[in-house]
Amino acid sequence: MPIFGEIFLSEILKQSVLDLKGEELGRLKDLIIVKGEPLPVVDSLIVSNRKQTYRLPWESISIFNRRIIATTLTKDNLTEYVPSDEDLLAARDILDKQIVDATGAKVVRVNDIKLEGYGGKAVLVAIDAGLRGILRRLGIEKKGSEFLKLLKVPLPYNLISWNYIQPLEPKLKTIALTVPRDMVAKLHPADIAEIISSVSRDEGESLFKDLDVKTAAETLSELEPDVQTRIIEEMDSDRASVIIGEMPPDEAADILGDLPAEKMKEILERINKEDAEDIQELLEHEEDTAGGLMTNEFLAYPPDTTVKEAMELFKKDAEEIETIYYIYVIDDEEVLIGVLSLRELLLAEPEKMLSDIMVTNIKTVCPEDDESVVAAAISKYNLVAIPVIDSEGVLLGIVTVDDIIDRILPPKAKRKRKKV
């Protein structure tokens, strides 16, 4: 069917639809969209007059452009349209809906839909997510563009191809776009978290559910506490335990501490015993203290370990630890006696022992110290991590600079962890 140039949905909605004799049958109310290759196609036109609403199959359309829409049908052989939730309608179900722009890692709103001719059909080629789409729907695109031009402000097109968007609304899934859902999983976890936070609860949970375990764990740590809690609380305990088990102990403790006791117990019972013990140890501390902020994942070796041995151990042990800034040196009682940076380790002679190159003037905090004390120590001594020791000097964990920054920056929701 002929489509002359580009057509946007807003340009043809409410346009007169003419029959074979040139008489008006009604006005275009919507388009029924179905799956197509390579893009969604227009299956039928919905035309409405004051009395009834009709469905015009695409095969009956003889002219389709922004000025004229005509059909080979007459008033006598029109089929009445009965509204159905099963149909995917362009205006009803796509316009003004939110979608994920997978290339821009953001949620955008569909302000208009661009149509083009392809293989004798009208296909949906892109959505307009910009100001131009809004102005076009208001019928002032040209005037708006001219006005902004006087101000020397461009009015760019913000068209996103259907090949690069990820629908969230259940109805839109029936379009079956060529970009798979795992394209979203390739985004940075912080971007995914922002997307989940920008859409409705059901949409966010649907998106999170489809993430692989590693991506889900990283994304969960970027979400606000109330969203974290809701997602895990409503998730199957087996799936939740796998995701929680993939997270660093301190982040896992933050989330589990906000869950109802029964749900927390179910998840802990399903996690590796050693990991569960690490998490439970952290849950014993108030979150706004050094003990609550710390992670008990760190590297610590005996003082008589050689640099060469430490390097070999590091290659194996580092795989299991999220962040490593320093190597800590502890005695047989796990008392902290020294520390060295990775730089110092790399530059040292292989045969030297850690006791030969470690720093013994160590800045530490106690587990009961307030987060402000920890932040002040990290800032004063220009540290990227500070060890937490008990009254006997035993190394309990470390507080990293990123964890303290997360605490001192104003959060949207302040978490209060329940102790166990």
N, C-alpha and C positions, 0 to 999 in steps of 0.2 A: 504494500500500500504506500502511496506517496507521502513522505514527510519532508517538507521543504525546510532545510536548515535546522537549527536547534530549536527545540520547543521545551519550555518549562511548564510544569503542571499548573502553576498559578496563572499562566497566560491563557489556558484553555478551560479551566474550571468555570462553570456558569455560562459557557459559550453556547450559542444556539446550535442545535443539531438538526440538519435538514434531511428530509426524505428524498425519494427519487424524483419527486416533482418540484423540489425546492421549497416545500412547505415545512414549517418548524414543527418538529416532533416534541421538543422540550429542550431543556438545557442540561449540559454535561454536569453530572453530580460527582462522579468518581470513576476510577478505573479499577478493574479487577486484574490483579497481577498473579501470574503463575510462574513456576520454575521454567527456566529456559537455558539453552546453551549458546553462547557462553554467559549470557546475562538474563535477568528476569524479563519477561515479556508481558505485554498487555493482552489479556485474554478476551476481555469484553469491556464495553462502555456502559456505564449506568446513566441513564437519561431520565430526567424527572420533569413532569409538568404539574400543573396545579392539582390534577386528579390522581395520576398514577406514576409509578416508577417502572422503567423498562430496562431490560438487559439486551444490549446489541452486541452480538458476537463480532470479534475483530474481522472475520472473513466477510462481513457484510459492509464494512467501511470502505467507501470509495474515495473520499478525500479526508485528509487528516493533517491540518496545519493550524497555525495560530489564528488564521483568519476565517477558515471554513472547515467545518466538520460535516460530512455528508455520508448517508448510508443508502444502500440499494433497497432497503426495506421501506414499506409504507405503514401507515397507521393500522391497517387491517391485519398485518402479520407480525406485530410486535409481541414479544414475550414479556410478561410481567416479571419484575424482579422482586424476589422475597429476600429481605435482609438475612444474612447468615454470618455467624461468628467464624464459620469455617473458611469463608472467603478472605483473601488478603486484599484490602483496598488501599490504593495509593494515598488518598487524602485522609481517610479515617485511621489507617493503621501505621502509616509511615511519616507523614508530615507532623512536625513538632515532637517527634519521638527522639529519644536519646540513642546514640550509637557510639561505639568505640572507634575512633580513628586510630587504627593500629600503627600507622606510620608516624603519626604525631603524638602517640601515647597520651591521648586525652579523650574525654567525652565531649561530643558535640551534639548540637540540635539540628534536626533536618528542617531547614527553612524553605526549601523548594526541591524539586526533583527534575533532573534533566532527562529528556527523552530524545532518542534518535532512531532513524530507520535502519534496520539490519535484516537482510534476507526476507524482505516483504513484511516484516513485523515492526512494531514499535517496542523498543527495548529501553529499560532503565539503565542509563550509563553512568550517572553520577548524582550525588546530592549536593545541594548548595548549603553550606554551613556558615555563610558569611552575611554581612550587612546587606550586600547587594540582593540576596535572596529575600530578606525582610522587606526591603524597599520595593522589590518587584511585586510581592504579594499585596502591598499597599497601593500599587499602581503608580508609584512615584520614583521608579528606578532612574529614569532619564533625568528628571528634575533634580533628584538627589545627587546624581553623578555630576551634573552641571554646577550645582551649588558647591559641592566639595572641591570641584576643579577650580573655582574662583578662590577658594581658600588654599589652593595648592596642596590639597590632600587627595591622594588617589583613592579610588574605590575599586580595589582589586576583586577579582573573582576568587572565591574560596570553594572551588569544586573538588570533591573527593570522589574518586572513582569507586564504583561498587567493588572493584577488585581489591580495594585497600581499606574496607571498613568491616567491622565486626558487629553484627546486630546483637541486641540484648533481649528485646521483646520476644516472647515465645512465638508470636505470629511471624516475625521476620525470619525465624529459623527455616521456615518452609521455602524461602527463596533459594536456599542452598548455594551460597556464594562460593566462588572458587578458592578463596582464602580460608584455610582451615582454622579452627579455634585455637590451635596450639601456637598460632602466630602471636597471639596476645601473651602467651607464656614466655616468649623470647624478649619481651620488654623487661626493663629493669624492675625489680620487685617494688621499689618505691613508686614507680609509675603505675604499676598494677594496683597498688594499694590506693593511690589517689583516684584511679578510675572506680574502684569498688566503693570508695567513700562518696563519689559524685553521683551514683545512680541509686535507684530504689533498693530497698532491703532484699527483695526477691531476686532482682537482677544481679546484685552484688554477690549473693550467696550462690547463684547459678554459675557465675563466672569463676568464683573461687573453687567450686566443686570440681571443675574440669581441669584445674592445674595439677601438674605432677607433684609428687611429694616434696621434692627439694624446693621447687618454686613456691609451693604453697607455704612451706615453713619460712622461707625468706620474706614472702609477702605478708604473712601473718605478723611478723615482728615489726612491720612498718605501719600497721593499722592502729587506730586509736583503741584504748583499752576496752571501751564498751562494745566496739565492733568485734574485737578479738574474742571477748567473752561470749557474745551472742553466737558467733560462728561455731566455736568449739562446743558450746553448750548444746546446740541443736544438731551437732554432727554425731554420727555413729561413733561409739567409743573406740572401736577397733581402728577406724580411719583416723580419728583424733589422736590416738596414741602413737600412730606411725608418724604423723606430722610433728607432734610435740617431741617425739624422740629424735627427730632430725634437727631440732633447735638447740642452741647453746643452753646449758643448764640455767643460767640467770634469766634468760628470756622466757624459757619454759616455766620457771618458777613464777615469774610475773603474771603469766596467763593463768596458770593453775590456781594461784592464790586467790583469784577473783571468782573461781567457779564454786558452785554448791559443793559441799563436802562429799556427797555421794558420787557426783560426776568426777571430781578430782580423784577419789579413791579408785574408781573404775579405770581411769586412764593410767594412773600410777601402777596399778596391778598388771597392766599390759605392756609396760615399758621395761626395757632391759633393766635388770636388778641394780646394776652398778649406776646406771644413769638415774634411776629412780631415787637411789640413795643420795646422789649429788643434789638432785632437785629438792628433796626433803630437807637436806641440810641447809639449803638457802632459804627455804620457807620458814625456818625458825627465826629469821631476823626481820625486823621492821624494814619496809622497803626504802624509807628515806634515811637509812643509816648505811655505813660502809658495808656492813654485813649483808644488807638487802641489795646493795648495788653491785656487790662483787660477783665474779664468776669463779668457780673452782676448777676451771680449765686453765692450766698454765704449765710451763715446762720447768722442772726443778731436778737438778742432778747433784750427786755427792761431790765434795770438794776435791777428792783425789781423781776425778774423771779428767782424762786428758782432753785437749781441744779436739784432737782427731776423733776420739770416742764420742765426744759431745756432738760433733758434726754428724756422725753416723746415726746417733740416737735421734737427733733433730729431724733427719730425713724421714724417719719412721714415725716419730711421735707427732710431728707437726700436721700430719694428715687429719688428725682427729680434733684439732683445736682451731677455733674460728680466728682468733687474733693473737699474734705473738709479737711482742716488742722486746722483751728481755728474757734472759736465762737466769733463773734463780738458783742459788746454791744452798742446800740444806744438809744438816747433819743426820745421824742415824735416828734422832728423835723428831725429825722434820722441822727442827728449829731453823729459821732463816739466818744464815750467817754471811751471805754475800749476794751480789747481783752483777750482771754484766750485760751490755747491749749486744745485739746481733753483730753490729759493726766491730765491736771489740773481739768477738769470737772469730769472725772472719779474718781479721788482721793478725791474730795471735799465731805463734809458732805451734805447729801440730803436736809437738811432744810436751808442751807446757800443760800443767794441770790448771783446772779452773780456780783453785785457791791462789795461784800465782797471778792471775789477771783480774780477779773479781774486786769489786768495790765493797768495802765493809761499812762505810758510813751511809747506811741505808735509811731513806725516809719512808716511814710506815704510818699506818693508821690502825686504830682498833675497831672491831666490828660494831661497837656501840656508837662510834663517832657519827655526828650528824653529817648529812650530805654537804652542807656548807663548809664544814671542816675539811672534808675530802677535796672539794673543789678548790679551796684556798691553798691546800698543800700541793695539788697538781699544778696550779697556776704559779705559785711562788717558786717552786723548784723546777719548773719547765719540764714536767714529766708527761709521758704518754700513757703510763700505767703506774699505779702505786700499790704495794703489797699490803694485805690486811693480816695482822697477826694477833694471836690471843695473848693473855697475860704471861704465858710461858715463852712467848716468842715463836710459837709454832705458826707456820705459814698456812693460813686458811684459804686465801684466795687473793685475787687482784681486782682493783677497780680501774677500768680503762677510761681514757679521756672521752671517748665517744659516748660511753654510758653516763658519765657525769654531765656532759653537754646536754644529753637528752633530758636529764632531770632539771637542770637549772634554766633551760629555755622554757618560757611559759607554755605549758601543755594545754590542749583543748579540753582534756579531761584528766583530772588528777586521780591516779589510782591509789587506793589504799589496800595493800595486800593483807589478807587474813593470815594470821600465824597458825601453824599447826603444831 
